[in-house]
Amino acid sequence: MSGSAINLLDVSLFTERREHDVFKTLRDEHRIYFHSEPDGPGFHVVTRYSDVAEVLQAPETIING
């Protein structure tokens, strides 16, 4: 599964219990993943504990850097 195939807005991903593979892909391949939204600004996805801790310390440096 590539980053372009990831769609966390797809409810079936969670109702069909397929989210674990997606989050594994995010952990393995994307330190910080930007997820676009069709009618919104999008959002960043951070799935590894060490990366979450780093973003919490300096969010503007990590996300925009």
N, C-alpha and C positions, 0 to 999 in steps of 0.2 A: 504494500500500500504506500503510495507516494504522498507527499504533502498536498499535492493538488487534489487527491481523492478524499482527503479528510473533510468531513462535513459534520461538525458537532451540533449543527442546528437541525439535523435529521433525527427526529424523535424515535424513529424505528431502530436506530443504532442502539438506543438504551432499552426500548421495550423488547427487542429481540436478543438482548444481552450480548451484543457484538462490540461493546465499547472497550473491552479489555485489549483487544488487538489494536485498536486505534490508539489507545493511550500507550501501549508498548511501542508502537511506531514513533509516537511523539517523543517518548523518553529516549529511544535509541537513535533517532535521526534529526531531531530538532531541539536544540537547547531552549530556544524561545521561538514559538510559532505564532505568526500573526494570522488570525482567522478573519476573513472578510465577512461582512453581512450585506445582504442585498439592499436593505433599507436602513442601515445604521453605519456607525463609524468603524465597526470591527472590534476585535479584542485580541489580546495576547494570551497565549496558553503557555504556562510554565509547569512542567510535570515532575521534574526531579527535585528532591528535597534541597540539595545543595544550591541549585539554581534559584529556588524560591527564597531561600535564606539570603542569597546575594542580591536579588531584586528588592527584597524588603529593606536592605541596607542602603541601596542607592538606586531607586527605580528609574529616575530620569537618565542616569548614566548607562545603565544596562539596557533598558528598552530602546532608548534613542541612539545609543552608541554604536 
